[in-house]
Amino acid sequence: MDFIQIKDIYKNQKDYLQKEIQIAGWIRTIRSSKAFGFLELNDGTFLKNIQVVLEAEQLPDYTNIVKRNIGTAVIITGIL
């Protein structure tokens, strides 16, 4: 699967809704609780970040994921 650029998601949202996509970029902010986490990601193609919602019960490695530092490079696969 090829990475989708964040600028393309913002410009053509309807093309990606309810489809599995893969994005890559750097963590700009990260917040978490026991059940959910929120990660803002930027790939350098657009000024705005994209927010990724992490569900603890869906990710077996959730506790390690939310401990990542700002600036960490990640690849995210999920449904838009």
N, CA, C and O atoms as CSV, one atom per row, in Angstrom:
chain,resi,resn,atom,element,x,y,z
A,1,MET,N,N,0.850,-1.177,0.000
A,1,MET,CA,C,0.000,0.000,0.000
A,1,MET,C,C,0.894,1.238,0.000
A,1,MET,O,O,1.851,1.319,0.770
A,2,ASP,N,N,0.585,2.183,-0.850
A,2,ASP,CA,C,1.337,3.432,-0.928
A,2,ASP,C,C,0.848,4.406,0.138
A,2,ASP,O,O,-0.319,4.383,0.528
A,3,PHE,N,N,1.756,5.261,0.603
A,3,PHE,CA,C,1.385,6.274,1.573
A,3,PHE,C,C,0.544,7.352,0.898
A,3,PHE,O,O,0.819,7.755,-0.233
A,4,ILE,N,N,-0.475,7.810,1.602
A,4,ILE,CA,C,-1.311,8.915,1.141
A,4,ILE,C,C,-0.745,10.181,1.793
A,4,ILE,O,O,-0.470,10.190,2.992
A,5,GLN,N,N,-0.576,11.225,1.022
A,5,GLN,CA,C,-0.077,12.481,1.580
A,5,GLN,C,C,-1.219,13.216,2.270
A,5,GLN,O,O,-2.366,13.173,1.826
A,6,ILE,N,N,-0.884,13.889,3.360
A,6,ILE,CA,C,-1.899,14.602,4.134
A,6,ILE,C,C,-2.573,15.682,3.296
A,6,ILE,O,O,-3.773,15.913,3.443
A,7,LYS,N,N,-1.827,16.344,2.424
A,7,LYS,CA,C,-2.448,17.378,1.577
A,7,LYS,C,C,-3.528,16.767,0.694
A,7,LYS,O,O,-4.548,17.409,0.446
A,8,ASP,N,N,-3.327,15.537,0.213
A,8,ASP,CA,C,-4.324,14.879,-0.634
A,8,ASP,C,C,-5.577,14.510,0.156
A,8,ASP,O,O,-6.686,14.562,-0.376
A,9,ILE,N,N,-5.406,14.143,1.412
A,9,ILE,CA,C,-6.561,13.829,2.258
A,9,ILE,C,C,-7.422,15.069,2.456
A,9,ILE,O,O,-8.646,14.992,2.353
A,10,TYR,N,N,-6.795,16.221,2.741
A,10,TYR,CA,C,-7.557,17.454,2.931
A,10,TYR,C,C,-8.206,17.931,1.639
A,10,TYR,O,O,-9.315,18.464,1.673
A,11,LYS,N,N,-7.547,17.754,0.510
A,11,LYS,CA,C,-8.089,18.231,-0.767
A,11,LYS,C,C,-9.170,17.318,-1.328
A,11,LYS,O,O,-10.080,17.791,-2.009
A,12,ASN,N,N,-9.087,16.014,-1.054
A,12,ASN,CA,C,-10.007,15.038,-1.645
A,12,ASN,C,C,-10.568,14.101,-0.585
A,12,ASN,O,O,-10.486,12.881,-0.730
A,13,GLN,N,N,-11.127,14.650,0.460
A,13,GLN,CA,C,-11.604,13.832,1.575
A,13,GLN,C,C,-12.595,12.764,1.136
A,13,GLN,O,O,-12.540,11.635,1.623
A,14,LYS,N,N,-13.484,13.099,0.239
A,14,LYS,CA,C,-14.518,12.148,-0.194
A,14,LYS,C,C,-13.914,10.902,-0.842
A,14,LYS,O,O,-14.507,9.825,-0.778
A,15,ASP,N,N,-12.754,11.037,-1.456
A,15,ASP,CA,C,-12.107,9.890,-2.106
A,15,ASP,C,C,-11.582,8.871,-1.103
A,15,ASP,O,O,-11.382,7.708,-1.452
A,16,TYR,N,N,-11.355,9.294,0.139
A,16,TYR,CA,C,-10.732,8.423,1.128
A,16,TYR,C,C,-11.657,7.985,2.256
A,16,TYR,O,O,-11.295,7.106,3.038
A,17,LEU,N,N,-12.855,8.585,2.357
A,17,LEU,CA,C,-13.768,8.249,3.443
A,17,LEU,C,C,-14.137,6.775,3.419
A,17,LEU,O,O,-14.420,6.203,2.366
A,18,GLN,N,N,-14.128,6.175,4.595
A,18,GLN,CA,C,-14.486,4.773,4.805
A,18,GLN,C,C,-13.559,3.795,4.074
A,18,GLN,O,O,-13.940,2.654,3.814
A,19,LYS,N,N,-12.358,4.237,3.746
A,19,LYS,CA,C,-11.368,3.380,3.102
A,19,LYS,C,C,-10.142,3.272,3.989
A,19,LYS,O,O,-9.812,4.194,4.736
A,20,GLU,N,N,-9.470,2.127,3.897
A,20,GLU,CA,C,-8.229,1.959,4.639
A,20,GLU,C,C,-7.123,2.712,3.911
A,20,GLU,O,O,-6.934,2.558,2.704
A,21,ILE,N,N,-6.400,3.524,4.667
A,21,ILE,CA,C,-5.300,4.288,4.092
A,21,ILE,C,C,-4.056,4.102,4.951
A,21,ILE,O,O,-4.132,3.617,6.079
A,22,GLN,N,N,-2.925,4.490,4.406
A,22,GLN,CA,C,-1.673,4.447,5.144
A,22,GLN,C,C,-0.983,5.794,4.974
A,22,GLN,O,O,-0.781,6.270,3.857
A,23,ILE,N,N,-0.622,6.404,6.116
A,23,ILE,CA,C,0.081,7.682,6.091
A,23,ILE,C,C,1.374,7.547,6.886
A,23,ILE,O,O,1.490,6.698,7.770
A,24,ALA,N,N,2.325,8.383,6.564
A,24,ALA,CA,C,3.603,8.394,7.277
A,24,ALA,C,C,3.947,9.835,7.598
A,24,ALA,O,O,3.670,10.734,6.804
A,25,GLY,N,N,4.541,10.059,8.741
A,25,GLY,CA,C,4.922,11.413,9.111
A,25,GLY,C,C,5.524,11.448,10.495
A,25,GLY,O,O,5.952,10.428,11.034
A,26,TRP,N,N,5.550,12.646,11.064
A,26,TRP,CA,C,6.156,12.876,12.364
A,26,TRP,C,C,5.087,13.278,13.358
A,26,TRP,O,O,4.171,14.032,13.030
A,27,ILE,N,N,5.209,12.772,14.572
A,27,ILE,CA,C,4.272,13.131,15.638
A,27,ILE,C,C,4.496,14.590,16.031
A,27,ILE,O,O,5.606,14.987,16.386
A,28,ARG,N,N,3.434,15.371,15.962
A,28,ARG,CA,C,3.500,16.781,16.369
A,28,ARG,C,C,2.999,16.962,17.798
A,28,ARG,O,O,3.586,17.726,18.564
A,29,THR,N,N,1.918,16.268,18.166
A,29,THR,CA,C,1.414,16.264,19.544
A,29,THR,C,C,0.861,14.875,19.837
A,29,THR,O,O,0.479,14.136,18.929
A,30,ILE,N,N,0.826,14.539,21.114
A,30,ILE,CA,C,0.249,13.256,21.525
A,30,ILE,C,C,-0.369,13.431,22.903
A,30,ILE,O,O,0.252,13.985,23.810
A,31,ARG,N,N,-1.610,12.950,23.051
A,31,ARG,CA,C,-2.336,12.987,24.322
A,31,ARG,C,C,-2.956,11.613,24.522
A,31,ARG,O,O,-3.345,10.959,23.554
A,32,SER,N,N,-3.048,11.177,25.751
A,32,SER,CA,C,-3.622,9.851,25.963
A,32,SER,C,C,-4.335,9.741,27.297
A,32,SER,O,O,-4.067,10.490,28.236
A,33,SER,N,N,-5.247,8.789,27.355
A,33,SER,CA,C,-5.911,8.381,28.588
A,33,SER,C,C,-5.858,6.856,28.596
A,33,SER,O,O,-5.174,6.256,27.766
A,34,LYS,N,N,-6.560,6.238,29.509
A,34,LYS,CA,C,-6.532,4.772,29.557
A,34,LYS,C,C,-7.212,4.138,28.347
A,34,LYS,O,O,-6.778,3.084,27.882
A,35,ALA,N,N,-8.253,4.751,27.838
A,35,ALA,CA,C,-9.036,4.139,26.763
A,35,ALA,C,C,-8.701,4.678,25.369
A,35,ALA,O,O,-8.781,3.943,24.385
A,36,PHE,N,N,-8.328,5.954,25.283
A,36,PHE,CA,C,-8.105,6.592,23.988
A,36,PHE,C,C,-6.822,7.400,23.992
A,36,PHE,O,O,-6.347,7.849,25.035
A,37,GLY,N,N,-6.274,7.573,22.802
A,37,GLY,CA,C,-5.149,8.469,22.608
A,37,GLY,C,C,-5.376,9.283,21.357
A,37,GLY,O,O,-6.070,8.844,20.441
A,38,PHE,N,N,-4.801,10.454,21.313
A,38,PHE,CA,C,-4.911,11.324,20.154
A,38,PHE,C,C,-3.509,11.727,19.730
A,38,PHE,O,O,-2.705,12.194,20.536
A,39,LEU,N,N,-3.240,11.540,18.463
A,39,LEU,CA,C,-1.922,11.826,17.926
A,39,LEU,C,C,-2.116,12.753,16.733
A,39,LEU,O,O,-2.928,12.465,15.854
A,40,GLU,N,N,-1.391,13.849,16.692
A,40,GLU,CA,C,-1.430,14.720,15.521
A,40,GLU,C,C,-0.172,14.462,14.724
A,40,GLU,O,O,0.939,14.465,15.253
A,41,LEU,N,N,-0.373,14.239,13.440
A,41,LEU,CA,C,0.701,13.823,12.549
A,41,LEU,C,C,0.847,14.826,11.417
A,41,LEU,O,O,-0.146,15.361,10.924
A,42,ASN,N,N,2.087,15.082,11.003
A,42,ASN,CA,C,2.339,15.944,9.851
A,42,ASN,C,C,3.416,15.298,8.990
A,42,ASN,O,O,4.398,14.760,9.500
A,43,ASP,N,N,3.217,15.360,7.673
A,43,ASP,CA,C,4.198,14.756,6.756
A,43,ASP,C,C,4.967,15.794,5.945
A,43,ASP,O,O,5.763,15.438,5.076
A,44,GLY,N,N,4.733,17.078,6.226
A,44,GLY,CA,C,5.453,18.134,5.523
A,44,GLY,C,C,4.806,18.587,4.226
A,44,GLY,O,O,5.318,19.497,3.574
A,45,THR,N,N,3.689,17.974,3.834
A,45,THR,CA,C,3.041,18.350,2.572
A,45,THR,C,C,1.943,19.389,2.760
A,45,THR,O,O,1.439,19.938,1.780
A,46,PHE,N,N,1.567,19.666,4.007
A,46,PHE,CA,C,0.450,20.558,4.270
A,46,PHE,C,C,0.692,21.236,5.614
A,46,PHE,O,O,1.312,20.638,6.493
A,47,LEU,N,N,0.223,22.456,5.794
A,47,LEU,CA,C,0.433,23.154,7.056
A,47,LEU,C,C,-0.352,22.537,8.209
A,47,LEU,O,O,0.118,22.528,9.347
A,48,LYS,N,N,-1.551,22.021,7.920
A,48,LYS,CA,C,-2.376,21.434,8.965
A,48,LYS,C,C,-1.935,20.013,9.263
A,48,LYS,O,O,-1.480,19.290,8.377
A,49,ASN,N,N,-2.076,19.623,10.518
A,49,ASN,CA,C,-1.829,18.245,10.927
A,49,ASN,C,C,-3.085,17.416,10.697
A,49,ASN,O,O,-4.165,17.959,10.466
A,50,ILE,N,N,-2.935,16.108,10.760
A,50,ILE,CA,C,-4.091,15.228,10.745
A,50,ILE,C,C,-4.139,14.540,12.101
A,50,ILE,O,O,-3.108,14.109,12.618
A,51,GLN,N,N,-5.333,14.434,12.680
A,51,GLN,CA,C,-5.471,13.806,13.986
A,51,GLN,C,C,-5.804,12.332,13.817
A,51,GLN,O,O,-6.678,11.967,13.031
A,52,VAL,N,N,-5.108,11.503,14.551
A,52,VAL,CA,C,-5.326,10.063,14.557
A,52,VAL,C,C,-5.859,9.685,15.931
A,52,VAL,O,O,-5.281,10.065,16.949
A,53,VAL,N,N,-6.952,8.943,15.966
A,53,VAL,CA,C,-7.525,8.483,17.229
A,53,VAL,C,C,-7.061,7.048,17.453
A,53,VAL,O,O,-7.231,6.182,16.594
A,54,LEU,N,N,-6.477,6.814,18.616
A,54,LEU,CA,C,-5.977,5.487,18.977
A,54,LEU,C,C,-6.895,4.900,20.044
A,54,LEU,O,O,-7.156,5.542,21.062
A,55,GLU,N,N,-7.384,3.688,19.817
A,55,GLU,CA,C,-8.232,3.018,20.797
A,55,GLU,C,C,-7.420,1.942,21.495
A,55,GLU,O,O,-6.887,1.042,20.846
A,56,ALA,N,N,-7.327,2.031,22.806
A,56,ALA,CA,C,-6.492,1.110,23.579
A,56,ALA,C,C,-6.899,-0.346,23.372
A,56,ALA,O,O,-6.038,-1.221,23.279
A,57,GLU,N,N,-8.181,-0.609,23.300
A,57,GLU,CA,C,-8.626,-2.005,23.162
A,57,GLU,C,C,-8.372,-2.573,21.759
A,57,GLU,O,O,-8.402,-3.790,21.576
A,58,GLN,N,N,-8.125,-1.714,20.777
A,58,GLN,CA,C,-7.859,-2.162,19.415
A,58,GLN,C,C,-6.369,-2.328,19.119
A,58,GLN,O,O,-5.999,-2.965,18.132
A,59,LEU,N,N,-5.520,-1.760,19.966
A,59,LEU,CA,C,-4.073,-1.791,19.746
A,59,LEU,C,C,-3.377,-2.525,20.886
A,59,LEU,O,O,-3.321,-2.018,22.006
A,60,PRO,N,N,-2.848,-3.713,20.612
A,60,PRO,CA,C,-2.189,-4.457,21.688
A,60,PRO,C,C,-0.966,-3.745,22.270
A,60,PRO,O,O,-0.588,-4.014,23.411
A,61,ASP,N,N,-0.348,-2.852,21.517
A,61,ASP,CA,C,0.855,-2.151,21.956
A,61,ASP,C,C,0.551,-0.684,22.321
A,61,ASP,O,O,1.433,0.173,22.256
A,62,TYR,N,N,-0.690,-0.413,22.701
A,62,TYR,CA,C,-1.149,0.956,22.959
A,62,TYR,C,C,-0.261,1.697,23.961
A,62,TYR,O,O,0.110,2.845,23.717
A,63,THR,N,N,0.083,1.061,25.080
A,63,THR,CA,C,0.852,1.759,26.114
A,63,THR,C,C,2.231,2.193,25.616
A,63,THR,O,O,2.736,3.235,26.033
A,64,ASN,N,N,2.837,1.416,24.741
A,64,ASN,CA,C,4.133,1.804,24.179
A,64,ASN,C,C,3.989,2.877,23.107
A,64,ASN,O,O,4.856,3.739,22.966
A,65,ILE,N,N,2.904,2.826,22.359
A,65,ILE,CA,C,2.678,3.810,21.292
A,65,ILE,C,C,2.513,5.212,21.883
A,65,ILE,O,O,3.102,6.169,21.380
A,66,VAL,N,N,1.719,5.337,22.942
A,66,VAL,CA,C,1.447,6.664,23.503
A,66,VAL,C,C,2.632,7.226,24.289
A,66,VAL,O,O,2.581,8.375,24.728
A,67,LYS,N,N,3.682,6.452,24.473
A,67,LYS,CA,C,4.901,6.934,25.132
A,67,LYS,C,C,5.902,7.536,24.140
A,67,LYS,O,O,6.962,8.008,24.551
A,68,ARG,N,N,5.587,7.527,22.866
A,68,ARG,CA,C,6.503,8.067,21.844
A,68,ARG,C,C,6.685,9.559,22.049
A,68,ARG,O,O,5.803,10.243,22.568
A,69,ASN,N,N,7.823,10.042,21.641
A,69,ASN,CA,C,8.153,11.462,21.766
A,69,ASN,C,C,7.685,12.254,20.554
A,69,ASN,O,O,7.470,11.700,19.476
A,70,ILE,N,N,7.533,13.560,20.752
A,70,ILE,CA,C,7.246,14.470,19.649
A,70,ILE,C,C,8.397,14.363,18.666
A,70,ILE,O,O,9.559,14.312,19.071
A,71,GLY,N,N,8.085,14.328,17.381
A,71,GLY,CA,C,9.113,14.239,16.356
A,71,GLY,C,C,9.412,12.813,15.908
A,71,GLY,O,O,10.145,12.611,14.940
A,72,THR,N,N,8.854,11.824,16.600
A,72,THR,CA,C,9.053,10.431,16.210
A,72,THR,C,C,8.384,10.171,14.871
A,72,THR,O,O,7.243,10.580,14.658
A,73,ALA,N,N,9.078,9.499,13.971
A,73,ALA,CA,C,8.515,9.136,12.673
A,73,ALA,C,C,7.676,7.868,12.840
A,73,ALA,O,O,8.113,6.895,13.455
A,74,VAL,N,N,6.462,7.898,12.280
A,74,VAL,CA,C,5.565,6.757,12.379
A,74,VAL,C,C,4.867,6.501,11.053
A,74,VAL,O,O,4.767,7.380,10.197
A,75,ILE,N,N,4.390,5.281,10.910
A,75,ILE,CA,C,3.534,4.895,9.791
A,75,ILE,C,C,2.219,4.432,10.412
A,75,ILE,O,O,2.218,3.584,11.305
A,76,ILE,N,N,1.109,4.982,9.946
A,76,ILE,CA,C,-0.210,4.678,10.496
A,76,ILE,C,C,-1.066,4.082,9.391
A,76,ILE,O,O,-1.130,4.613,8.282
A,77,THR,N,N,-1.716,2.981,9.702
A,77,THR,CA,C,-2.682,2.363,8.795
A,77,THR,C,C,-4.018,2.351,9.499
A,77,THR,O,O,-4.102,1.941,10.657
A,78,GLY,N,N,-5.072,2.798,8.819
A,78,GLY,CA,C,-6.395,2.809,9.435
A,78,GLY,C,C,-7.457,3.277,8.470
A,78,GLY,O,O,-7.179,3.562,7.305
A,79,ILE,N,N,-8.670,3.354,8.966
A,79,ILE,CA,C,-9.846,3.779,8.198
A,79,ILE,C,C,-10.050,5.267,8.419
A,79,ILE,O,O,-10.036,5.731,9.560
A,80,LEU,N,N,-10.237,6.011,7.357
A,80,LEU,CA,C,-10.488,7.453,7.472
A,80,LEU,C,C,-11.947,7.703,7.710
A,80,LEU,O,O,-12.363,8.855,7.835
